[in-house]
């Protein structure tokens, strides 16, 4: 491990935090969150220990897909502020030691984008070839990603007199990314944001963007990554690739690691919910055991929840039904036949032991954690918004006031969560003063994650112990050795953990999270562990000659 690695490959140990400007804080009182509001809350994020913000799409957009329908790649939606306000946010975030990545949504544009408007007017339009047109719907057309909303992925445009492809909603025509001119335009937009000071991109819908997995398609991804790195030495690309592990490897660029820098771990995410439903760690343990090795410069993004439905599409039908039965018993809590529209705390009925178990896990697994705004205080969804991803896109809850301290306007961009997970019960202001709060708990996890770079850099190993409800794992590198144990069952468990190589008398384990139990234990080849029901523990192993502190 070289000294330069930790700063150059900063994403290996970053703490990501995703937020949508429009639901974060409304500074100008028009009911819509804005960049000036976000600027006022950067200290909340810095105090939490976040090291990289991921800003959801803030570009001009008709907002028919929450901003993932972009009509101008070079602007900021005027309701959120101006490019000048964006630069202030960037500058202030950087000043607080936080990097900023933005969504790159170039599989498709909005149908309001001037390119599409122009393209549909005539087959001779200079933008016609920016999109994908056919006279007939191809026989091998795939099913829509939104099967309950769209019949397919080809839509007949009366003005154009042809069908165009849309992998997502019909108002999101797919760009023809195989075309060199389209690639040039994508590169220009990337260049623009890098020049403005952005530190990287969350790349939307990557398997659709490169449309197939033959060599030339991956060549495009490799070119993009090369271009990003040339323009900005430290910039990275975190891609959305919801596929099985072996298929994900292609998107990292296999052993070369020269395509996406990072990918979300959708496999472990889905297996985690199955493990929670069964109160058995086995589904997650098996997934992690099969996680492929990635190149040194690549990283996994571990997450509990994101802004979309909690998709369970990689589970079998029977497994998905188990998770639905446990966590989304009502139809209105499900969407697209594959996902759940709830946040974790409400799925777990507010049980702090289980909620904390899950976040402890996320921060302890090899990779970099990615938080979704509001998770740090245990926000729930708005149950009144049925069968829609909008249920988890509600205003951030800053105070216990009826307006959640989000806005002074009467009419808000999204309704505030009502009831037991509403601002009266779940808010930042109250939790800041409560040492036992979720906010302080997550802050402590972040603190220990950041003090344990081996979690980002190390090698994962499952530790043997007799209980299938328990996941005990180690992450080891020359930086140190970290151990964690998590109990998915409601009753306590006691067992012994053997540590490889720890037969010398001067190996010690130091309890990390729970200060009361903070004692050091001498290791004699292993040590006794006692876990409460739904309990979690972290330890630092101090090997002979190491000068680590807890
Ligand atoms: C993935 C995004 O996360 C989702 O919100 C969006 O609807 C689709 N891509 C289409 O852009």
Boltz pocket constraint, residues with backbone or C-beta under 6 A from the ligand:
constraints:
  - pocket:
      binder: B
      contacts: [[A, 65], [A, 66], [A, 68], [A, 69], [A, 105], [A, 168], [A, 204], [A, 205], [A, 240], [A, 307], [A, 308]]
      max_distance: 6.0
